[in-house]
Structures are given as C-alpha cells and as structure tokens.
Amino acid sequence: MRLSRILLFATCLAAGAWAQTGQKLYQFHCAFCHGKGDDGFAANLVTPNLVHAPTDTSLLNIIRNGIPGTDMPPALGMTDAEMSEVAGYVRSLGRSAPTSVPGDTAKGKVLYSTKVGCSGCHMVEGKGGRSGPDLTQIGAMRSPSNLRTSIVAPDAAMVGGWTMVHATMKDGRKISGIRLNEDNFSLSLRDGKAQLQTIDKSATSAIQRDINKSSMPNYSKVFSAEELDNVIAYLFSLRGGL
C-alpha cells in the first residue's frame, strides 16, 4: 500500500514537471502566433478537435514538419522529446474546451447583420466588408471566451496584422486605415472603404500607429446579456466547412 502511494506521488510529480516543460516550450516557440491558445492570429488550440491534427501522431507531425502552403512552419531547435512535450501541452488546452455555448444561433445571425452592422466590416463566406478580419472560420479559430472579449473589450483581444494607422499629410489631408505593408519609404493601408492607399512617407508630417487600440468598436453597452450570448453562439458556429 505504501509502495503504491509512493509510485502514485512520483507519477504526479513527473506529470507536473512534464506539463510545465511543455508550457514553457510552447510559450517560447508557439505563443507568438497562437497566443494563449485562443487569442493569437493563428488557429485556435483550445478545442477538443484540432482540424489538422485529429490524432496525437498527426499533431506531432505538424509540430515537426509544419503545414506546407500555410504560415505554420516546421519546428526548429527542438528535440523529439521536446516536441512531444509541446504536443502534450497543446492537447491539454483542449481537454476542458466547450463544444457548445448558450444562445440562439439563428437570433445571433440576425443581430450580427442588423443591430450593429457587423457585415459592413467583416466577411462571412465571401459576403461583407474587408476592414475587419474574415469571420468565415472564426468558430474554429477562437474560443467562446475570446469571442466575448473581442466584442466587449476589443483592446484586450487584439491580434497581429490589424494595426490601425493614421497618416497626416504635409498638405493637411488625413488618411487612416489598416496597415498592410510598410518599409522605410512607403506605407500601404486599406481605408474604411476597402480601398488600397499607398503613401509616400516623405509626404507625411506625422504617422500614428494604434498598436494597443483595436479598430473594433466596444459593444459592451450595446447588447443585452441574452443578445451577447446569441451573437457568440452564431460566431462560434462559423467554421467554414471545417
């Protein structure tokens, strides 16, 4: 009896150390793109069913080799043991992930389209605006909690690639938009009308970058609690065939 307790205690200690190592490796190698798992600009990992990695073997292969034709690169500088630890940590993120959420999907779709005009900025299956992220697969990319934060506290849920920039030209004109590309001499923006604007930096008097401020409005006082649940249910249902 005493021996079994000692073995159980040793196993728990080993598992705890393994989880901590996997988390640290994840933070160093993966968090830049995936964030905490559900708040980065790459795929949501806080889900029980990873689209490209339904098995432990396929997950390990993706970590090792990346996904050709996508932004997912192969692992660099990790041993096989370390990759296994990262895979284990990623799997742990999805063990308590919700598979359903409260709210009415149909009512949420109506609210999305009518109450605040989300489709004016966001695209779903090729329909809508382009001044915000495409939401066609947002349910597979974000957890319900992250979707909620994006709606009621958007500055806390910012992802890379959507920095708003305001350029003041020497002739007094002001041009604002989402930064698409930038070098030492020029700046490319997509303005509120989804038009491409290429700016010669030498013609500007000031350039302001809203690095910590989202262009997404704060809707915390717009939706009731029930309406917010409905909108989140609709967004979580968007998986683009995945």
GULO-297174 format. One record per atom (N, C-alpha, C, O): residue in one letter; x, y, z. Coordinates in steps of 0.1 Angstrom, whole numbers, plus 2048, in hexadecimal, padded with zeros to 3 digits. Layout:
# residues N
AXYZ
...
//
This chain:
# residues 242
M8087F4800
M800800800
M80980C800
M8068167F9
R81380C809
R81C81880A
R82481A7FC
R8258257F8
L82880E7F6
L82F80F7EA
L8278157DF
L82C81D7D7
S81A8117DE
S8118167D4
S80F8257D5
S80E82C7CB
R80E82A7E2
R80D8387E4
R8198407DF
R81884B7DA
I82583A7E2
I8318407DE
I8328417CF
I83684C7C9
L82E8367C8
L82F8367BA
L8258407B4
L8288477AA
L8198417BA
L80F84B7B5
L8148597B7
L8128617AE
F81A85C7C2
F8208697C5
F82B86D7BB
F82B8787B6
A8338637B8
A83E8657AE
A8398687A1
A83E870799
T82E86179D
T828863790
T82287078F
T823877784
C81B875799
C815882799
C82088D798
C81E897791
L82B88B79F
L83689579E
L83B896790
L83E8A078B
A83D88A78A
A84288977C
A839890772
A83D897769
A82C88D774
A82289376B
A8228A276C
A8208A9762
G8238A7779
G8238B677B
G82F8BC774
G82E8C676E
A83B8B6776
A8478BB770
A8468BB761
A84A8C475A
W8408B075B
W83E8AF74D
W8358BA747
W8388C073D
A82A8BD74F
A8218C774A
A8288D574A
A8268DD741
Q8308D7755
Q8368E4756
Q8418E674B
Q8428F1745
T8488DB748
T8528DC73D
T84B8DE730
T84F8E7728
G8408D772D
G8398D9720
G8338E771F
G8348ED714
Q82E8ED72A
Q8298FA72A
Q834904727
Q83290E71F
K84090372D
K84B90C72B
K84F90B71C
K852916716
L8508FF717
L8558FE709
L84A904700
L84E90A6F6
Y83E902703
Y8339076FB
Y8349176FB
Y83391D6F0
Q83691D707
Q83792B708
Q8429316FF
Q84193B6FA
F84D9296FF
F85992E6F8
F85792C6E9
F85B9356E1
H8529216E4
H85291D6D6
H8449206CF
H8449236C3
C8399206D7
C82C9206D0
C82492D6D3
C81B9306CB
A8269336DF
A81D93D6E4
A81D94A6DB
A8139516DB
F82794C6D4
F8289586CB
F81C9586C1
F8169626BE
C81994C6BC
C80E94B6B2
C8019476B9
C7F694C6B5
H80193D6C3
H7F59376C8
H7F193E6D5
H7E693B6DB
G7F99476DB
G7F594E6E7
G7F49436F2
G7FC93A6F3
K7EA9456FA
K7E793B705
K7E092F700
K7DD926708
G7DE92F6F3
G7D79236ED
G7CB9276E6
G7C79216DC
D7C49326EA
D7B89366E4
D7B79456E1
D7AC94B6DF
D7C294C6E2
D7C295A6E1
D7CD9606D8
D7D196B6D8
G7D39576D0
G7DE95B6C7
G7D895D6B9
G7CB95C6B7
F7E095F6AF
F7DB9606A1
F7DC95369A
F7D895368E
A7E19496A0
A7E193B69A
A7D593369F
A7CD9386A7
A7D492669C
A7C991E69F
A7C691D6AE
A7D091D6B6
N7BA91B6B2
N7B69196C0
N7BA90B6C4
N7B79016BD
L7C190A6CF
L7C68FD6D4
L7BE8F96E0
L7BF8EE6E5
V7B59026E5
V7AD8FF6F1
V7A08F86EC
V7958FE6ED
T7A18ED6E6
T7968E56E0
T7998D66E1
T7A48D26E0
P78F8CE6E4
P7918C06E5
P7948B96D8
P7998AE6D8
N7918C06CD
N7938BA6C0
N79B8C36B7
N7958CC6B1
L7A88C16B6
L7B08C96AD
L7AE8C569F
L7AF8B969C
V7AB8CF697
V7A78CC689
V7B28C4681
V7AF8BA67B
H7BE8C9683
H7C98C267B
H7D08B7683
H7DA8B167E
A7CC8B5690
A7D48AC698
A7CA8A46A0
A7C98A66AC
P7C289B69A
P7B88936A2
P7BE8896AB
P7B88846B4
T7CB8856A8
T7D187B6B0
T7DE8806B6
T7E388B6B1
D7E387A6C0
D7F087E6C6
D7FB87D6BC
D8048866BC
T7FB8736B4
T8068716AA
T80587D6A0
T81088269C
S7F988069B
S7F988B691
S7FD899698
S8028A1691
L7F989B6A4
L7FD8A76AB
L80D8A86AC
L8128B26A9
L81389D6B0
L82189D6B1
L82889F6A3
L8328A66A2
N822899698
N82789B68B
N8268AA687
N82F8AF680
I81B8B168B
I81A8BF687
I8248C768E
I82A8D0689
I8268C469B
I8308CC6A3
I83E8CA69C
I8468D369B
R8418BE698
R84E8BA693
R8508C0685
R85A8C6682
N8468BF67C
N8478C266E
N8408CF669
N8418D365E
G8378D4672
G82F8DF66E
G8248DB664
G8218CF663
I81D8E565E
I8128E2654
I8168E9647
I8158F5647
P81B8E263D
P81F8E8631
P8148F162B
P8088ED62B
G8188FC626
G80E90561F
G80790E629
G7FE916625
T80A90D636
T804916640
T80F91D648
T81B91C645
D80B925652
D81492C65A
D81A924665
D82292966D
M815917666
M81A90F671
M82890966D
M828900664
P83390D674
P840908670
P8448FB677
P83D8F8681
P84E8F4672
P8538E967A
P85A8ED686
P85F8F9687
A85B8E4690
A8628E869D
A8718E969A
A8778E1693
L8778F36A1
L8858F56A0
L88B8F56AE
L8868FC6B6
G8968EE6AF
G89D8EE6BC
G8978E66C7
G89A8E86D3
M88D8DD6C4
M8878D56CE
M88B8C66CC
M88B8C26C0
T88E8BF6D6
T8908B16D5
T8828AA6D4
T8788B06D6
D88389D6D1
D8768956D0
D86F8956DD
D8638966DE
A8778946E8
A8718936F5
A86A8A16F8
A85F8A16FE
E8708AC6F5
E86A8B96F7
E85D8BB6EF
E8548C16F3
M85E8B66E2
M8528B76DA
M8468AF6E0
M83B8B36DF
S84A8A36E5
S83F89B6EC
S8398A36F8
S82D8A26FA
E8428AA6FF
E83D8B170B
E8348BD706
E8298BF70C
V8378C46FB
V82F8CE6F6
V8218C86F1
V8178CE6F4
A8228BD6EA
A8168B76E6
A80D8B36F1
A8008B56F1
G8128AE6FC
G80B8AB708
G8048B770E
G7F98B7712
Y80C8C270E
Y8068CE714
Y7FB8D470B
Y7F08D8710
V7FD8D36FE
V7F28D86F5
V7E58CF6F7
V7DA8D56F7
R7E78C26F8
R7DB8BA6FB
R7D48BE708
R7C88BD709
S7DC8C1712
S7D68C571F
S7CD8D171E
S7C48D3725
L7D18DA714
L7C98E6712
L7BA8E370E
L7B18EB712
G7B98D8707
G7AB8D5702
G7A38CC70B
G7978CA708
R7A88C7716
R7A18BD71E
R7958C3724
R78B8BC727
S7958D0728
S78A8D772E
S7838E1725
S77B8E972A
A7868E0718
A7808EA70F
A7728E770D
A76E8DB70C
P7698F170C
P75B8EF70A
P7588EB6FB
P75F8F06F2
T74F8E26FA
T74B8DE6EC
T73E8E46E8
T73A8E46DC
S7378EB6F2
S72B8F26EF
S72A8FE6F8
S7318FE703
V7229086F5
V7209146FD
V7129176FE
V70A9136F6
P70E91E709
P70092370A
P6FD92D6FF
P7069346FB
G6F192F6FC
G6ED9396F2
G6E69326E6
G6E89266E3
D6DF93B6DE
D6D89366D3
D6DF93B6C6
D6E09476C4
T6E49316BF
T6EC9346B3
T6E593C6A9
T6EA9466A3
A6D89396A6
A6D094069C
A6CE94E6A0
A6CF957698
K6CB9516AD
K6C995E6B1
K6D69666B1
K6D69726AE
G6E195F6B4
G6EE9666B4
G6F196A6A6
G6F79756A4
K6EE96269C
K6F196668E
K6E997268A
K6EF97B683
V6DD97368E
V6D597F68B
V6DB98C692
V6DC99668C
L6DF98A69F
L6E59956A6
L6F299A69F
L6F59A669E
Y6FA99069B
Y707992694
Y70599B687
Y70C9A4685
S6FA998680
S6F799F674
S6F09AC675
S6F29B566D
T6E89AE680
T6DF9B9681
T6E39C368C
T6E49CF689
K6E59BF698
K6E59C86A3
K6F29D16A3
K6F09DD6A5
V6FD9CC69F
V7099D469F
V7109D4691
V71B9DA68F
G70B9CC688
G7109CC67A
G71E9C6679
G7279CC673
C7209BB680
C72E9B5680
C7329B2672
C73E9B266F
S7299AE669
S72C9AA65B
S7329B6654
S7389B4649
G7319C2659
G7379CE652
G7469CD653
G74D9D364A
C74B9C765D
C75A9C665F
C75F9B865D
C76B9B6658
H7579AE660
H75C9A0660
H755998654
H74A99A651
M75D98F64F
M758986644
M75597864A
M75D973652
V74A972645
V747964648
V74495D63B
V73A961634
E74B953637
E74994C62B
E74895561F
E740954616
G75195F61E
G752967612
G749973612
G74997B609
K74197561D
K73798061D
K73A989629
K73B984634
G73C996626
G73E99F631
G74A9A862E
G74F9A8623
G74E9B0638
G7599B9637
G7679B3639
G7689A863C
R7719BC637
R77F9B7638
R7879BF641
R7939BD642
S7819C8649
S7899D0652
S78B9C965F
S7939CE668
G7869BD661
G7889B566D
G78B9A7669
G78A9A365D
P78F99E672
P79399066E
P787989668
P77C98B66B
D78A97F65F
D780976659
D77C96D664
D78496766B
L76F96B666
L769963671
L76495666C
L75E94F674
T767952660
T76194665B
T765939663
T75C930664
Q770939669
Q77592E671
Q778932680
Q77F92B686
I77293C684
I775942691
I77293869D
I7799386A7
G76893069B
G7649266A5
G76E91C6A7
G76F9166B2
A77691969D
A78190F69E
A78E9156A2
A79890F6A6
M78E9236A2
M79B92A6A6
M79B9306B3
M7A59336B9
R78F9336B9
R78E93A6C6
R7859326CF
R77B92C6CB
S7889336DC
S77F92D6E6
S7739366E9
S7749426E6
P7699316EF
P75D93A6F3
P7629466FC
P75D9516FA
S76B943705
S77094E70E
S777958707
S77696470A
N77F9546FD
N78795E6F5
N77D9666EC
N77F9726EA
L7739606E7
L7699676DF
L7629726E7
L76097D6E3
R75F96E6F3
R7589776FD
R7619836FF
R75C98F6FF
T76E981702
T77798C705
T7789956F9
T7799A16FA
S77998F6ED
S77A9976E1
S76E9A16DF
S7709AB6D9
I76399D6E4
I7579A56E3
I7569B06EE
I7529BB6EB
V7599AC6FA
V7569B5705
V7639BC70A
V7629C6711
A76F9B7706
A77B9BE70A
A7859BC6FF
A7909B5701
P7839C16F3
P78B9BE6E7
P79A9C16E9
P7A29BA6E3
D79D9CB6F0
D7AC9CF6F2
D7B39C36F9
D7BF9C26F7
A7AC9BB701
A7B39B0708
A7B49A46FF
A7B999A704
A7AE9A46F3
A7AE9986EB
A7B499A6DD
A7B09946D4
M7BD9A46DD
M7C39A76D0
M7CC99C6CB
M7D29956D3
V7CC99B6BE
V7D59916B7
V7DE9986AD
V7DA9A36A8
G7E99936AA
G7F29996A0
G7EB99A692
G7E299368F
G7F09A468B
G7EC9A567D
G7E19AF67B
G7DC9B1670
W7DB9B5686
W7D09BE685
W7D29CB68C
W7CA9D1692
T7DF9D068B
T7E29DD691
T7DC9E9689
T7DE9EA67D
M7D59F2690
M7D09FD689
M7DBA08689
M7E1A0B694
V7DCA0F67E
V7E6A1967C
V7E0A26677
V7D7A2566F
H7E4A3167D
H7DFA3E679
H7EAA47673
H7F4A4A67B
A7EAA4A667
A7F4A52661
A7EFA6065E
A7E5A62658
T7F7A6A663
T7F4A78660
T7FEA7D655
T80AA7D656
M7F8A81649
M800A8563E
M804A94640
M7FEA9B647
K80FA98639
K814AA563A
K80AAAF634
K80BABB638
D801AAB62C
D7F7AB4626
D7EBAB562F
D7E1ABB62B
G7EBAAE63B
G7E0AAF644
G7D6AA3644
G7CEAA264D
R7D7A9B639
R7CEA90638
R7D1A85643
R7DDA84647
K7C7A7E648
K7C9A73651
K7C4A6664B
K7B9A66646
I7CCA5C64B
I7C9A4F646
I7CAA45650
I7D5A43657
S7C0A3D653
S7C0A3265D
S7BCA25657
S7B5A2464D
G7C1A1B65C
G7BEA0D657
G7C6A0265E
G7CEA05667
I7C39F665B
I7CA9EB660
I7D89E9659
I7D89E964C
R7E29E8660
R7F09E765A
R7F19D9653
R7EF9CF659
L7F49DA646
L7F69CD63E
L8059CA63C
L8099BF63D
N80D9D563A
N81B9D3637
N8229E163A
N81C9EB639
E82F9E063E
E8369EC641
E8459E9640
E84A9DE644
D84C9F363A
D85B9F363A
D860A0063D
D858A09642
N86CA0363B
N872A1063F
N86DA1C637
N86EA2763B
F867A1962B
F863A24622
F854A25620
F84FA3061D
S84DA1A622
S83EA1B61F
S836A13629
S83BA0B631
L829A16628
L820A0F632
L813A0C62A
L80DA15623
S80F9FF62A
S8029FB624
S7F89F962E
S7F99F1637
L7EC9FF62B
L7E09FE634
L7D49F962D
L7D39FC621
R7CB9F3634
R7BD9F162E
R7B49F9636
R7B29F7642
D7AEA0362F
D7A6A0D637
D798A0863A
D7959FC637
G790A10640
G782A0C644
G779A08639
G76FA0263B
K77DA0C62C
K775A08620
K77B9FC619
K7779F960E
A7849F5620
A78B9E961B
A7949ED60F
A7969E4607
Q7989F960E
Q7A09FD603
Q7AF9FD607
Q7B2A01612
L7B89F95FE
L7C69F9601
L7CCA07600
L7CAA0E5F6
Q7D3A0B60A
Q7DAA1860A
Q7E9A1660C
Q7EDA10616
T7F1A1A602
T7FFA19604
T805A27606
T803A305FE
I80BA29611
I810A36616
I81FA38615
I826A2F61A
D823A4260F
D832A4660F
D835A4C61D
D830A57620
K83DA46625
K840A4B632
K846A59632
K844A6163B
S84DA5C627
S853A6A627
S849A75625
S84CA80628
A83CA71622
A831A7A620
A829A7C62D
A81FA8362D
T82DA75637
T825A75644
T82CA7E64E
T838A8064E
S824A84657
S829A8C662
S829A8466F
S830A87678
A820A7A670
A81FA7267C
A818A64678
A810A6466F
I81DA5A67F
I816A4D67D
I814A4768B
I81DA46693
Q807A4468E
Q803A3F69B
Q7FFA3069A
Q7F7A2D691
R804A276A2
R801A196A1
R7FAA156AE
R7FFA176B9
D7EDA106AD
D7E6A0C6B8
D7E99FE6BC
D7E19F56BA
I7F59FC6C1
I7FA9EE6C4
I7F29E86CF
I7EF9DC6CE
N7ED9EF6D9
N7E69E96E4
N7D79ED6E4
N7D09EA6EE
K7D29F26D9
K7C49F56D8
K7BE9EE6CC
K7C39F06C0
S7B39E76CE
S7AD9E06C3
S7A39E96BB
S79E9F26C1
S7A29E76AE
S7999EE6A6
S78B9E96A8
S7819EF6A3
M7899DE6AF
M77C9D86B1
M7759E06BC
M77B9E26C7
P7699E56BA
P7629EC6C5
P75F9E36D1
P75E9D76D0
N75D9EA6DC
N7599E36E8
N74A9E26E9
N7439EC6E9
Y7459D66EA
Y7369D36EA
Y7319CF6F7
Y7279C96F8
S7399D2702
S7359CD70F
S7289D3714
S7219CC71C
K7249DF70F
K7189E5713
K70D9E5708
K7039EB70A
V7109DE6FE
V7079DD6F2
V6FE9D16F3
V6F29D26F1
F7049C56F6
F6FC9B96F7
F6F79B6706
F6FF9B870F
S6EB9B1707
S6E79AB714
S6EF99E716
S6F599970D
A6EE999722
A6F598C725
A6F098171C
A6F8979717
E6E398171A
E6DE976711
E6E2978703
E6E596F6FC
E6E29856FE
E6E69876F0
E6F59846EE
E6F997E6E4
L6FD9876F8
L70B9846F7
L70D9756F6
L7159706EE
D70696D6FE
D70795E6FD
D70395A6EF
D7099506EA
N6F99606E9
N6F495C6DC
N6FE95F6D1
N7019576C8
V70496B6D2
V70F96E6C8
V71B9656C9
V7209616BF
I71F9626D6
I72A9596D7
I72794B6D2
I72F9446CC
A71B9466D5
A7169396CF
A7179396C0
A71C92F6BB
Y7139446BA
Y7149446AB
Y7239446A6
Y72693D69E
L72B94D6AC
L73994D6A8
L7409406AB
L74893C6A3
F73D9396B6
F74392D6B9
F73F9226AF
F7469186AE
S7339246A9
S72F91A69F
S73591B692
S734913689
L73D92668F
L743929682
L750921681
L75A925688
R750917679
R75C90E678
R76090C66A
R769905667
G759912660
G75C912652
G75E90464D
G767902644
G7568FB651
G7578ED64C
G7618E5653
G7638D9650
L7688EA65D
L7728E2665
L76B8DA66F
L7728D2676
//
